[in-house]
Amino acid sequence: MRESGVLCHVASLPSGKLGPDAFTFIDLIAEAGATVWQVLPITPPDEHRSPYASTSAFAGHVALCDPTFEEYPDHELIRQWLSVNAHWAWDWGLYDALKEAHDEAPWYDWPEPLRNRHPKAIEEALEKYMPQVRGRIMNQVRFQRDWMILRHYASQKGVKLFGDLPIFVAKDSADVWVRPHLFHHDVVAGVPPDYFSENGQRWGTMLYDWDAHRQEEWMWWQMRMARCCGLFDIVRIDHFRGFESAWAIPNADLHAKNGTWVEGPGDEILQVLMDVAGDTMIVAEDLGIIPDSVIQLRKRHNLPGMAVLHFAFDDENIDNPHRPENISTDKIVYTGTHDNDTSVGWWNESSEIRKERVLELGLAGESPCQTLIRIAIESSAILAIIPLQDLIEEDTGSRMNTPGTTTGNWQWKFDWTDLTNGNWNLLKR
């Protein structure tokens, strides 16, 4: 079955929240004949608003909660929720309360007894901040209630929710504070120079001590995948390559040029995650510098990869996997991603040769943006995802993120009036 969908983060809705706006957006997707709504990570973002460097791999971003449905959950609902989520919830609640008490300073700048989680210090902190911790847990229950209401509504409309699992977590996170032994602390993650950045990207997120995870039988990863699969119908593993090898950058470096590739656990962890995922569709984000070993890892586990049309027209390489004729049934195709410029902005900055290659595939009366959407929809990919900015032909001012920068990102919101003249009619496959 070949399907189509729309990429739009929850925070990009006019209200930036779950509730009526989200229900209306699902209605629009269903009415257009599409079946998937893809969002960015719904965990708490960092100080730059990035959802890819979250303070928790498990917690929901409570600022997204439905403002029209504010009553707090009852004790039975809280009890049921804790029976599944207690393994991270109390630690997250205390971590977040302590951050507030320390003027949002990262955990590694807290007093040593708290920083290193001395049992007596943790016991005293729990006693002191228990009201705040309980309040945070109630908000997490509220977040999941609101999300599951949305998921049920989407299911009734025939729309699947497609979520994102960032492979790495931030150093200033409850996960690293509680389980520092699972991470390397002398290097940070990123990628070498590529299409997106000539200096590479220094994400600053943590790299895993895979031997430590192996000794614990991948329990943290099992819990994390189970959490995602409980929220979404489809889960994308961001930077899938990190399971095969990861770019390790020395802590002191301000750029990513001097990193080295370090080997990951490959098939071993993928098999564990696939067993947990069950019927949930898992997607491998395999963009960037991807050796054949990563492609084979993906294929051995029958995971679809990604193709992006913005990468299809810059060279004459007939083997370029992003070229329309090379997009296969084991791919999900995008016009662009949240890290790309919008298609209108991409076109405006395109070389003449790139424009010629796109125009050769265009039909009479089509805008370049419409040509890309049509190519994606008509491709052999199992799923075509179109960013909302491309459906409504927004320019660079509506770009979601510019990799390698920390300002001006993750802020775009649409207005309902923006959607009246969109290319919704092109979505049906």
N, C-alpha and C positions, 0 to 999 in steps of 0.2 A: 504494500500500500504506500503510495507516494503522497506525502502531506505537505502542507505549508503552514507558516506561522509568522508571528511578529515579535521582534526584539524591542522591548521597552521596559526599563527598570521601573519598579513600583514608585520610586522617588521621583520619576519623571511625569507621573500623573499630575493633573492640575493641583490637587490637594497634597500630592506627595505621600498619600496614605492609602491603606486598605479601606474597604467600605464602598459607598455608592460609586465613586469614580472607578474603582477596580471592577465592580459588577458591570458598569456601563461599557468599560473597555472590553470585557469578555463578550458582551453582546455584539459589539462591533466586529470582533474577530469571527464570531460564529456566523453573523449575517453575511460576511464576506466569503464564506465557504472555507475559511482556514480552521485549523484544529489545534494550534499550539501557541501558547504565550510564553516566550522566553524572558526571564528576568536576570538581573545580576545578583550577586550574593546578598542574602537578606540578613546577614549577621551585622553586628555593630561596626560602622566604619571607623577609620582612624581620624586623626586631627585634620587630615587633608580631604576628608569625606570619601576616601577610597574604601570600597567594600572588599578590596582584595588584600588588605592588611588589617584584618579585624582583631579586636581585643578578645575574641572568643571564636573557636571553631564550631561552637554548639548553640550559643545564645542567639535569640532573634533580636532584630533592631526594633526596640519598642516604640521608637518615634514613628514607625510605620503603622501603628495600631489604628483601628477604625475609630475616629473621633465621635461617631454618632452612636457608639455602643460601649459606653464607658463603665458600666457596672462591673464590679470585680467578681471573679469567679467564686463559686461557693466552695466550702471545705471539701466536699466529696470530689469535685473536679480537681482541686489542688492535690488531694491525696492520690488520685489516679495518675495525674501527671507526674508527680514525684516518684511513683512506683517505676516509671520508665526513665526519668531524667535526673534522678538524685545523684547519679555518678558524676555529673558535672555542675548541677544547679547550685548546690550549696557553696562550692568553691568559687563559682562565677559570682554569686551574690556577694560573698565576702570580699573578693578581689575588687569588684566594682565599688562597694561601699568604702573600702580602704583607699581606692584612688580618689574618691570624692573627699575623704578626710585628709588626704595629703595633697590637696589642690591640684588633682589630676596628674601628679608626678608618676612616672612609670615605676613599676614594682621594684626595679633594680636600683632605684634611688630612695627606697624606704629605709627606715632604721633596720639595722642588721637582723634583729630577731624576727621581724616580719618578712624581710627580704628572703631570708633563708628558712622561713617557716618553722621556727622552733615551736615544738608542741605547746609549751606554756603560753607563748605569745599568740599563737593561733586560738587557743582556748579562751584567752582573755579578750581577744578581738571579737570572737564570735559572741561572747556574752555582752560586750559593750555595744556592738553594732547589730544585734539580732533583729531589732525592729526594721532597720534599713535592709538587712538581708532578706527578711520575710517579704518586705515590700517589693523587692526586685524579683523574687520568685513569683509573687502574684502577678507582676507585670509580664513575666515570661509565660505564665499560664494564659494570661489574657491575649498575648501575642499569638500563641499557638491556636487558641480558640478562634480568633479572628481569621487566621490563615486557613484553618480547616473549614471554616464556613465558606471562605472564598473557593477553596479547592472543591468542595461539594457543589457549589454553584457552577463552577467551571465544568465539572464532570456532567452535570445535568444539561449543559449547553454543548457537550461534545468537545470541550476544549481541555487539552492537557497542559499542566503547568511544568515548565522546563526551567530547572534551577542550575546554579553554578557552584561547584565545589573548588575553591582555590586550593591548589596543592600545598601551599606553604601558609604558615601563620606568622603573625607579628611577634617580635621579641617581647614587646609590652602587651602580653596577653595572659589571660588566666591559665591557658594551656601550658605555657612555658614556665610560669610562676609555680604551678602545682607539680609539673613533671619535667623539671629542667634536665633530668638525665636522658630524656628522649631526643635531645637536640644538641647540635654542635654550637659552641659559643665563640669560636675564633674566626668564623667565616659567616658570610651572609649570602643569600640567594640573589640571582639575577640571570641575565642572558648576555651573551657576547654581542658585539656589534652586528646589526642586521638591518633589514628593511626599515624598521621603526626608528633606529637610533645608531648613529655612527660611533658613539662611545659605548654602545651597549646600554643595558638598563641595570642599575643597582637598586634592587627592590628593598633590600635591607631586612627581608623576612628570614626566618630561621631555616637552616638545613637540618635534616633528621640524622640522628645516630641510628642507622638502620639495624645495627647489631642489637642495640637496646630494645628496639621494637620487636625484633625477632625473638629475643629472650622472653618477652611478655606475650608472645604468640599473637602479635599484631592487634592486641586488644583495643588500644586507642583508636586505631584505624577502623576496626570493626564497629566500634561505637559511633564513630564519625559518619561512616557510610550508612549505618542504620538510621541515624538521625536525618540525613539528607533524603533517604528513600522514604522516610515517613512523612516528608513534606512535599515531595515532587513526584511527578510521573516519569520525568526524564531528568537525568543528572549529567552535566558536563564536567569532566575533570579538567580544570584549567591547568595548562602547562603539563600535559600528560607526559611529556618527555622526562620530567623529573623522576619518574619511576624507573627509567632506564639509566639516565645519568643527569646530573645537575651541575650547573655552573657555580662554582664556589669562589667567592670574591673575598680577599682579605678584609677584615674589619676596617682597617685604617684607610683603605682606598675609597676615594670619592666617586670613582667611575668603575665600569665593569670590564675594562680592557684586559686586566691582568689576572682574570680568573682562570680556573682550571676545571675540566670536567671530572666529576667523581662518580663512581659507579653506584647505581641504585639496585634495588632488589628484584626488579623486573617481574618475571612470571610469578614469582613466589607471592608477592603482595597482590598482584592482579587476581590471582585465583582466589585468595581470601576475600577480596572486595566483591568479586563476582558472586561468590557463594552468599554473601550478605545481601547483595542487591536483588537476587531472585528475579522477579519479573520486571523490575524497574529497568528501563533502557538507560545504558551508560554510554556517554559520548566522549571520545578522546579529542581534546584540543591539541592538534598536532601541527601547529603553525610555527614558522621560524626555521631555524637550522635543524632539519630533521634527517638523521641518517637512516639508512634502510633498516637497521636493527630496531628502531622505534616503530617503523611501519609494520615490521613483522611481528613485534610484540602486540601491537594493536590488533592485527589480523588473527593472531593465534587465539585471541579471546573474543573474536567476532564483534569488535567494537567499531562503530562508524567513526571516521575521522571528519575533518573539516576542509572545505574548499572555499576560497574567497575570491570573488570575481575581480576585486581591485588589484589582485596580484597576477591577473591572467594576461595582461596586455603590454608588459614592459620588456619582453625579450622574444626572441624567435625560437626558443627552446621548445621543440615539439613534445617534449616529455614533461613540461611544466604541468603539475597536477591540478592547477587552478584553471587551466584553459577549458572552455566549455566542453570541447569534444573529449576531454580526458576525465571529466567528472563522472565517477562511477556510482553504482548503487550502494556502495559501502561508505558514502560520504553524505554529510549535511552541507548544503551550499548556502553561502551568504553573499549578498552584494558587498557588504563591509561588516566589520564588527564594532564593538564599543571602543576599540583602540584605533580604528580608522577614522579619517575625516568622513563626513557625509558624502554620498555619491555626487551631489551637486558640487560640493567643495573639492572633491577629488577630481572631478571633470574640469573645474575651473583652473586647477593647477597642473593639468595633464599636458604632456608634451604633444606635439603635432602627430608624431608616429603613434602614440597611444590613442589619440582621438581617431586617427584614421582606422585603426584596427577595430575600435568599437563601432564606428559608423558603418563599417563594412557589414556588420551584423544587424544594423538597425532596419526598421521598417518605416515606410513613409508616414510622416506625422508623429513619430515617436520622439520624445525627449531622450537624451542619453540615459537619464535615470530610469525611464520606462524600459529602455532597451535592456539594461542590466537586470531589472526585475523580471522581465519576460524570459531572458536567458536562464535565470535561476529557476523560475517556475517550470520551464520546459525541459530542464536538465534531467539526467537519469538519477540524480540524488534522491535518496529515500525521503529527505525532508529539505524544504527550501525555507530559510528564515530571512525575512526582510526587516531591517531596522526601521522603526517608525519614521525616523527622519527622512528615509528614502521614500517611504510611501507618500509622504506629504511634501517631498522635494525641498527640504530645508538645506540651507547653505552651511558654511563652516561655523557660523555663529551658534549653531545647534549641536556642534560636536560634543560627544560625551567625555572623551578623555584623549589627551595627548601624551603618549608614553614618554617617560623620562622627565616629566614636569610635575610640579606639585601645586600649582596654582591654576585656578579657573576651570578645574575639572569637576565632573560628577554633579553638575548644577542644573543641567538643562531640564526644563519642564515644558510641556506643550499646553496649549489652550484648546478647549473644545472647538472653538471656531477654526483652528488650524486644520481640523480633520475633514471639513466639509468638502474640500476639493481634492482629496487624496486619491491615490491609485489603487483603492481597495478592490476595484473590479479585476485587477490583475492577479489577485492572490489565489483564486480557485484553480486547483490542479486537475 
